[in-house]
Amino acid sequence: MREWGYFLFYVSFFFFYFSAGAYAAWRINAGLKIAAPYKYYLYAAAALMSAVSTFAYICSRYNIDPLAYHLSIIGGIWMGIAAISFSVLLINDLLNFANYIFKIKRFRHYSTIISIILIILLCAWSFINVAVILKVKEIKIKAPQLKTDRLSITLLADMHIDKQTSFESIRQIVDTANSLNSDIIAIAGDLIDIDISETYSQYGLDKLRAKYGIFAVTGNHEYFTGVKHYIELCKKLGFVLLRNESFSVNDNGKEIITVAGINDKEGIKFKVDAPDIEAAFAEIAKDDTVLFLSHRPETFDAAARHEHKIIQLSGHTHAGQIPPLEIIRRFMKYNYGMYEYGDSKMYVTSGSRWWRIPMRTFNTSEIVKIVLEK
């Protein structure tokens, strides 16, 4: 039954990206009035690249080498180009619809040319953004019940280490995180897309350092990879993996803060585990300030209604990464940035890297330093 589910998912994956590519081909053909047989070449390219993207995704999912490496790069790039092209040409269509009122001559022709130029520029910028920009952001949060005057936390999330990830890119993240000299490092899930429990030192993950330790939770991709690999990795690295539990951070016997974390709900599908906020908070005193790690920000609704005052750190959204998802996510309840509910607060990061598509358009990868002040 599960195999049929995967089959339908892969078919849907293909048709989703083929539809985006075919729509782009249709609008370019119509706007520039490309004649046969040349206009069919664009449809053929969309079908071929969508097939490559789907096959690459299957190869990477089932760890099929050597095809997975090369095809995943090509497939990821196509997915980004198709998504951006769809978004720009959809907006162009809306403008063309408005032109039925204004009746500007040859508007469709010239707007299509401008759209193609804009697509090229946006794609180029998205590649450069991912390759060059790693933003360091600092946020100060008042925490009146904090048991120390000041506590700093470095938030990392969504690194998505896979076969295409260079060792140097992760080392850069590690070096930047260490340079912030935070008291705690929090990893809010989706650290790995492959098993690196034997190769973690090549990425420099064993060099991560924080005064009071490194705390982590599972993301959905840890279950795709095999959560047992993630558990083993955290043990080897000395990370405190919080699975519906809490950990009291102490300095010379004095409690500083309590860190709690929950499993990602993807574990339910794999029949491995499930998130349980009540279990995570069960042993925490009511007057404690809780640093709560949850990969998905939607858990904030339940966690913030709890009797504890929490500071939740999450990822998962990637701030949309590229259009049209980047635009759609802006209308969702939790996407990116700071949110508040009563005395509880949550920060959702855009992520320290990206997933599959090596592109970011109107957002950046980031490492966040959160400073709690009493």
MARKOL-136553 format. One record per residue (C-alpha): residue number from 1; x, y, z. Coordinates in steps of 0.1 Angstrom, whole numbers, plus 2048, in hexadecimal, padded with zeros to 3 digits. Example, Ala and Ser with C-alpha at 12.3 -4.5 7.8 and 13.67 -1.06 7.14 Angstrom:
# MARKOL-136553
seq, xx, yy, zz
1, 87B, 7D3, 84E
2, 889, 7F5, 847
# end
This chain:
# MARKOL-136553
seq, xx, yy, zz
1, 800, 800, 800
2, 81C, 818, 809
3, 82E, 810, 7E8
4, 80E, 81B, 7D5
5, 80E, 83B, 7EA
6, 832, 842, 7DF
7, 82A, 83A, 7BB
8, 80D, 853, 7BB
9, 823, 86D, 7CC
10, 83E, 869, 7B1
11, 824, 86C, 796
12, 816, 88B, 7A6
13, 839, 899, 7AA
14, 83F, 895, 785
15, 81E, 8A5, 77A
16, 822, 8C2, 792
17, 843, 8CD, 783
18, 839, 8C3, 760
19, 819, 8D9, 763
20, 82F, 8F6, 76F
21, 847, 8F1, 752
22, 82B, 8EB, 738
23, 819, 90B, 744
24, 839, 91F, 73F
25, 83E, 910, 71C
26, 819, 917, 713
27, 81B, 93C, 71D
28, 83D, 942, 70C
29, 830, 931, 6EC
30, 811, 946, 6ED
31, 822, 967, 6F6
32, 83D, 964, 6DB
33, 828, 951, 6C2
34, 842, 935, 6BD
35, 839, 91F, 6A0
36, 839, 8F9, 69D
37, 84E, 8E5, 6A0
38, 863, 8FB, 6B7
39, 847, 902, 6CF
40, 845, 8DD, 6D8
41, 86A, 8DD, 6E2
42, 861, 8F1, 701
43, 847, 8D7, 70B
44, 85F, 8BB, 705
45, 879, 8CC, 71A
46, 860, 8D0, 736
47, 856, 8AB, 735
48, 87B, 8A0, 734
49, 887, 8B5, 750
50, 869, 8AC, 766
51, 870, 888, 760
52, 895, 88D, 769
53, 88A, 8A0, 789
54, 873, 884, 793
55, 88C, 868, 78B
56, 8A7, 87B, 79E
57, 890, 87E, 7BC
58, 889, 859, 7BC
59, 8AF, 851, 7B9
60, 8B7, 867, 7D6
61, 89A, 859, 7EB
62, 8A7, 836, 7E5
63, 8CC, 83E, 7E6
64, 8D2, 833, 7C2
65, 8F5, 83D, 7B7
66, 905, 84B, 7A2
67, 8E6, 859, 791
68, 8D9, 86A, 7B0
69, 8F5, 883, 7B3
70, 8F5, 891, 790
71, 8D0, 88F, 788
72, 8C6, 89F, 7AA
73, 8DA, 8BE, 7A1
74, 8CA, 8C1, 77F
75, 8A7, 8B8, 78C
76, 8AA, 8D1, 7A9
77, 8B4, 8ED, 791
78, 896, 8E5, 77A
79, 87E, 8E5, 797
80, 889, 908, 7A0
81, 888, 915, 77D
82, 866, 906, 776
83, 858, 915, 797
84, 866, 938, 790
85, 85B, 937, 76B
86, 837, 92C, 775
87, 835, 949, 78F
88, 842, 964, 778
89, 82C, 959, 75A
90, 80D, 956, 770
91, 812, 97A, 77A
92, 817, 983, 756
93, 7F6, 972, 74D
94, 7E4, 987, 767
95, 7F3, 9A7, 757
96, 7E9, 99B, 735
97, 7C6, 996, 742
98, 7C6, 9BA, 74F
99, 7D1, 9C5, 72C
100, 7AF, 9BC, 71E
101, 7A4, 9DC, 72E
102, 7C2, 9F2, 725
103, 7C7, 9E2, 702
104, 7ED, 9EA, 6FF
105, 7F9, 9DD, 6DD
106, 810, 9BE, 6DD
107, 80F, 9BE, 703
108, 810, 998, 705
109, 82E, 996, 6EE
110, 843, 9AF, 701
111, 837, 9A4, 724
112, 842, 980, 71B
113, 865, 98D, 711
114, 867, 9A0, 732
115, 85B, 981, 745
116, 876, 96B, 736
117, 891, 985, 73F
118, 883, 987, 762
119, 883, 961, 766
120, 8A7, 960, 75B
121, 8B1, 97C, 774
122, 89D, 96C, 791
123, 8AC, 94A, 78B
124, 8CF, 958, 789
125, 8CA, 96C, 7AA
126, 8BB, 94D, 7BB
127, 8DA, 939, 7B3
128, 8F1, 954, 7BF
129, 8DD, 959, 7DE
130, 8E0, 935, 7E8
131, 905, 933, 7DF
132, 911, 953, 7F0
133, 8F9, 95F, 80B
134, 8F7, 951, 82E
135, 8E8, 96B, 844
136, 8EF, 96D, 86A
137, 8D2, 97C, 87C
138, 8D0, 986, 8A1
139, 8AF, 989, 8B4
140, 8AA, 994, 8D8
141, 88D, 986, 8EC
142, 882, 991, 90F
143, 87D, 973, 926
144, 873, 980, 948
145, 874, 95E, 958
146, 896, 955, 94B
147, 8AC, 948, 968
148, 8CB, 95A, 95B
149, 8D0, 97D, 94E
150, 8D8, 974, 92A
151, 8D9, 954, 915
152, 8E2, 951, 8F1
153, 8D6, 936, 8D9
154, 8E2, 92F, 8B5
155, 8C6, 921, 8A0
156, 8CE, 90A, 883
157, 8B4, 8F8, 86E
158, 8AE, 8E8, 84C
159, 8D1, 8E1, 842
160, 8C5, 8C3, 82D
161, 8E7, 8B2, 829
162, 8E5, 89B, 80B
163, 8FD, 88D, 7F1
164, 8FF, 8AE, 7DF
165, 908, 8C2, 7FE
166, 92C, 8CD, 7FE
167, 941, 8C8, 81E
168, 94C, 8EC, 81C
169, 929, 8FA, 81D
170, 921, 8E8, 83E
171, 943, 8F2, 84C
172, 93A, 916, 845
173, 91A, 913, 858
174, 92D, 902, 875
175, 948, 91D, 876
176, 92E, 939, 875
177, 919, 929, 891
178, 938, 924, 8A7
179, 943, 948, 8A1
180, 923, 954, 8B2
181, 92F, 945, 8D3
182, 90B, 93C, 8DE
183, 903, 92A, 8FE
184, 8ED, 911, 8EC
185, 8EA, 905, 8C8
186, 8C7, 8F9, 8BE
187, 8C2, 8E4, 89F
188, 89E, 8E5, 895
189, 89D, 8C6, 87E
190, 8A4, 8BD, 85A
191, 8C9, 8BB, 860
192, 8CD, 89D, 849
193, 8BF, 88E, 829
194, 8D8, 871, 829
195, 8E9, 85C, 843
196, 90A, 86E, 84D
197, 90F, 85C, 86E
198, 931, 850, 860
199, 93B, 86F, 84D
200, 930, 88C, 864
201, 954, 897, 86B
202, 959, 8A0, 846
203, 93D, 8B9, 849
204, 94C, 8C7, 869
205, 92E, 8C0, 87E
206, 943, 8B2, 89A
207, 952, 8D5, 89D
208, 932, 8E5, 8A8
209, 936, 8F4, 8CB
210, 91F, 905, 8E5
211, 924, 90C, 90A
212, 906, 8F9, 916
213, 903, 8E0, 8FA
214, 8F2, 8D9, 8D8
215, 8CD, 8D0, 8D8
216, 8BA, 8C1, 8BB
217, 899, 8B3, 8B0
218, 88D, 89F, 892
219, 880, 8AE, 872
220, 86B, 89D, 858
221, 889, 894, 843
222, 89A, 881, 85F
223, 87E, 867, 85B
224, 883, 866, 835
225, 8A7, 85F, 83B
226, 8A1, 846, 858
227, 89E, 855, 87B
228, 8B6, 83B, 889
229, 8D2, 84B, 875
230, 8CA, 86C, 884
231, 8C9, 85E, 8A7
232, 8EB, 84E, 8A1
233, 8F9, 86E, 893
234, 8EE, 883, 8B1
235, 8FD, 86A, 8C9
236, 91F, 86B, 8B7
237, 91E, 891, 8B6
238, 913, 895, 8DA
239, 8F3, 8A7, 8D0
240, 8D6, 8A5, 8E9
241, 8BA, 897, 8D3
242, 899, 8A1, 8E3
243, 87D, 888, 8DB
244, 85E, 894, 8ED
245, 874, 89C, 90C
246, 885, 8B9, 91E
247, 8A8, 8C0, 92A
248, 8B2, 8D7, 947
249, 8D0, 8ED, 93E
250, 8E6, 8F3, 95D
251, 904, 908, 964
252, 917, 8FD, 984
253, 8F8, 8ED, 991
254, 8E1, 90B, 98A
255, 8C5, 906, 971
256, 8C8, 91F, 954
257, 8AB, 914, 93D
258, 898, 8F5, 933
259, 899, 8EA, 90F
260, 87D, 8D4, 902
261, 878, 8C4, 8E0
262, 85F, 8AE, 8CD
263, 861, 895, 8B1
264, 855, 8A0, 88E
265, 833, 893, 885
266, 842, 881, 866
267, 84B, 865, 87E
268, 826, 85C, 87F
269, 826, 852, 85B
270, 845, 83C, 860
271, 835, 82E, 880
272, 854, 837, 893
273, 849, 852, 8AB
274, 833, 871, 8AE
275, 834, 894, 8BD
276, 828, 897, 8E1
277, 829, 8BA, 8F0
278, 81A, 8AF, 911
279, 836, 895, 915
280, 851, 8AF, 90C
281, 844, 8C7, 927
282, 83B, 8AD, 941
283, 859, 8B1, 958
284, 85D, 8D7, 955
285, 854, 8EE, 972
286, 838, 907, 96A
287, 84D, 926, 970
288, 869, 91A, 959
289, 871, 92C, 938
290, 871, 911, 91E
291, 886, 911, 8FE
292, 870, 8FB, 8E8
293, 87E, 8EB, 8C8
294, 865, 8DF, 8AE
295, 86D, 8DB, 889
296, 84A, 8E6, 87E
297, 83E, 908, 889
298, 819, 8FE, 88A
299, 81F, 8ED, 8AB
300, 821, 910, 8BA
301, 7FB, 911, 8BD
302, 7FA, 8F5, 8D6
303, 81B, 8FC, 8E7
304, 813, 921, 8ED
305, 7F2, 918, 8FE
306, 805, 903, 917
307, 80A, 90F, 93A
308, 82F, 916, 934
309, 83D, 935, 924
310, 850, 928, 906
311, 869, 935, 8EC
312, 864, 91E, 8CE
313, 87E, 91A, 8B3
314, 873, 90A, 892
315, 87C, 907, 86D
316, 86D, 8F1, 852
317, 85D, 90D, 83D
318, 87E, 919, 82C
319, 86B, 93A, 829
320, 85D, 92B, 809
321, 87F, 92A, 7F9
322, 873, 933, 7D5
323, 852, 93F, 7C5
324, 836, 936, 7C3
325, 83A, 924, 7E5
326, 84C, 942, 7F3
327, 82E, 958, 7EB
328, 814, 93F, 7F6
329, 825, 93A, 818
330, 823, 95F, 820
331, 7FE, 95A, 824
332, 802, 93C, 83C
333, 7FF, 941, 861
334, 824, 938, 869
335, 83E, 93D, 84E
336, 85D, 950, 859
337, 867, 967, 875
338, 85B, 96F, 898
339, 838, 967, 8A5
340, 828, 96C, 8C7
341, 80B, 95D, 8DA
342, 806, 96C, 8FD
343, 828, 96A, 90F
344, 835, 94F, 8F7
345, 849, 956, 8D9
346, 855, 943, 8BA
347, 870, 949, 8A0
348, 86D, 936, 87F
349, 88E, 936, 86B
350, 891, 934, 846
351, 8AC, 919, 84B
352, 8D1, 918, 849
353, 8D1, 908, 826
354, 8B7, 8FD, 80D
355, 8A5, 8DD, 801
356, 8AB, 8CD, 7DF
357, 8A7, 8ED, 7CA
358, 8C8, 901, 7CD
359, 8B5, 922, 7CB
360, 8A7, 93D, 7E1
361, 895, 95B, 7D3
362, 887, 975, 7EC
363, 895, 965, 80B
364, 8B8, 95A, 818
365, 8C8, 93D, 82B
366, 8CF, 948, 84F
367, 8DE, 93F, 870
368, 8CB, 950, 88D
369, 8DA, 95B, 8AE
370, 8BE, 95F, 8C8
371, 8C7, 972, 8E7
372, 8AF, 96D, 905
373, 8B1, 989, 91E
374, 8A1, 989, 941
# end
